[in-house]
Amino acid sequence: MKKQASRSAQWPLVAEFVWSFNEWVVDSVAGTKKTFGSTVANSTDPAEPNLTAGTAVTFDCINLPKGAVVCGGEFIVETAFVGIGAGATITIGVAGDAAALLGSTDLDGASANDRSALLLTKALQANSGLNVRITTAGLTATATAGKCRVRIMFTIDDKANEPIPA
């Protein structure tokens, strides 16, 4: 097949996932309900059946379509964590490579408004349709504050929004 010069462009898409210490998800690996570091009693849903205090959470937080090419992003600590324990960390990646986009990053020492750029140096993982995954570790499940954001910028193969004049 003869290739032609590109005559179109697309806008980057941006997806975000924001969470607080006392919110909860169903862990993507364990299948159990876990908080992001608070006790069940301090969670937003203390009466939720089978909710556990999350000391480690793995969650596929942003669904990416096949053909997605991650072209940027960041991890932001919006509110510093309090009471999560020394050694609490987060990684951002995909199934099979938990740190593909951000290696182990300290949560307990992070300050409000700390920002970490995502890595774009590893082999592209999300192109196959794998979702962006956050993994926390080392939480003591006694958090009383903390809020974070993951922002992913991506394009999709063979998509075009604007023609480029010749």
C-alpha positions as a printed Julia matrix, in Angstrom:
166×3 Matrix{Float64}:
   0.0    0.0    0.0
   1.39   3.35  -1.01
   1.54   5.83   1.87
   0.73   9.5    1.44
   1.8   12.46   3.57
  -0.51  13.16   6.45
  -3.11  15.81   5.67
  -5.01  15.79   8.94
  -4.54  16.31  12.67
  -6.39  15.41  15.83
  -6.84  17.07  19.16
  -5.3   15.35  22.17
  -7.92  13.82  24.42
  -7.65  14.22  28.17
  -9.06  11.87  30.78
  -8.84  12.33  34.55
  -9.43  10.28  37.65
  -9.71  12.11  40.98
  -9.99  10.39  44.36
  -9.9   11.13  48.06
  -8.62   9.07  51.0
 -12.14   8.18  52.16
 -13.65   7.13  48.82
 -13.66   3.51  47.7
 -13.43   1.31  44.61
 -13.62  -2.35  43.74
  -9.99  -3.47  43.5
  -9.28  -4.47  39.88
  -7.2   -7.5   40.88
  -8.65  -8.68  44.21
 -12.28  -7.87  43.36
 -12.89  -6.55  46.88
 -14.2   -3.15  47.97
 -11.42  -0.98  49.4
 -11.02   2.58  50.6
  -8.09   4.72  49.51
  -6.54   4.63  52.97
  -9.25   5.54  55.46
 -10.92   3.26  57.94
 -14.35   1.99  56.92
 -15.91   4.16  59.64
 -14.31   7.3   58.1
 -15.28   6.38  54.53
 -17.95   8.15  52.52
 -20.06   4.96  52.75
 -19.46   3.41  56.21
 -22.5    1.14  55.85
 -21.35  -0.31  52.5
 -21.4   -4.11  52.87
 -17.99  -5.83  52.72
 -16.05  -2.55  52.47
 -12.51  -2.87  53.81
  -9.85  -0.35  54.75
  -7.48  -0.23  51.78
  -3.84  -0.75  52.69
  -3.04  -1.56  49.05
  -5.34  -0.77  46.14
  -5.02  -1.7   42.47
  -7.56   0.08  40.31
  -7.95   0.47  36.54
  -8.88   4.13  36.8
  -8.97   5.31  33.17
 -10.29   3.19  30.32
  -8.33   3.69  27.13
  -9.56   2.48  23.73
  -7.51   0.3   21.42
  -5.21   2.5   19.41
  -4.71   5.0   22.23
  -1.27   6.58  22.28
  -0.43   8.25  25.59
   1.3   11.55  24.78
   1.42  13.19  28.19
  -0.03  13.42  31.64
   0.63  14.03  35.3
  -0.04  12.89  38.84
  -1.14  15.67  41.19
  -1.47  15.61  44.96
  -4.25  18.14  45.53
  -4.47  17.67  49.3
  -1.56  16.22  51.24
  -2.2   12.85  52.84
  -2.38  12.67  56.6
  -2.17   9.48  58.64
  -1.35   7.03  55.86
   1.9    5.79  57.35
   5.55   6.06  56.35
   6.38   4.32  53.11
   2.99   4.79  51.41
   3.48   4.92  47.63
   1.68   5.01  44.31
   2.65   3.73  40.87
   0.81   4.37  37.61
   0.88   1.98  34.69
  -1.09  -0.81  33.09
  -1.73  -4.48  33.78
   1.61  -6.25  33.44
   3.68  -3.1   34.07
   2.41  -1.24  37.13
   5.05   1.49  36.77
   4.89   2.04  32.99
   3.82   5.67  33.42
   5.05   6.59  36.92
   7.48   4.7   39.12
   6.99   4.31  42.84
   6.17   7.78  44.18
   6.02   8.77  47.84
   2.53   9.62  49.09
   3.2   10.13  52.78
   5.81  12.82  52.12
   3.95  14.58  49.31
   2.73  18.12  49.81
  -0.39  19.78  48.44
   0.02  20.74  44.79
   2.97  18.37  44.19
   3.0   17.37  40.53
   4.81  14.53  38.81
   4.99  14.27  35.03
   4.18  10.84  33.66
   6.96   8.9   31.98
   6.77   8.41  28.24
   9.96   6.42  27.89
   8.75   2.84  28.17
   7.29   0.78  25.38
   3.74   1.85  24.6
   1.41  -0.35  26.64
  -1.98   1.29  26.31
  -2.14   0.94  22.5
  -3.54  -2.57  22.94
  -6.5   -1.26  24.93
  -5.07  -1.77  28.41
  -6.46   0.64  30.98
  -4.43   3.07  33.07
  -3.91   1.47  36.48
  -3.0    3.02  39.82
  -1.45   0.86  42.51
  -1.03   2.05  46.08
   1.05   0.27  48.68
   2.1    0.7   52.29
  -1.02   2.49  53.5
  -1.84   1.99  57.18
  -5.59   2.41  56.55
  -5.83   5.28  59.03
  -5.78   8.26  56.66
  -7.66  11.39  57.67
  -6.91  13.55  54.62
  -5.63  13.27  51.06
  -6.79  13.87  47.51
  -5.08  13.06  44.19
  -5.6   13.37  40.46
  -4.27  11.39  37.5
  -4.51  13.18  34.16
  -3.76  11.31  30.92
  -3.41  12.93  27.5
  -3.74  10.64  24.49
  -4.49  10.42  20.8
  -6.21   7.59  18.94
  -4.68   5.96  15.87
  -6.32   6.9   12.56
  -8.53   9.6   14.08
  -8.69  13.07  12.55
 -10.41  16.27  13.65
  -8.92  18.84  11.31
  -7.82  18.76   7.68
  -4.43  20.29   6.93
  -4.39  22.22   3.67
  -1.85  21.15   1.08
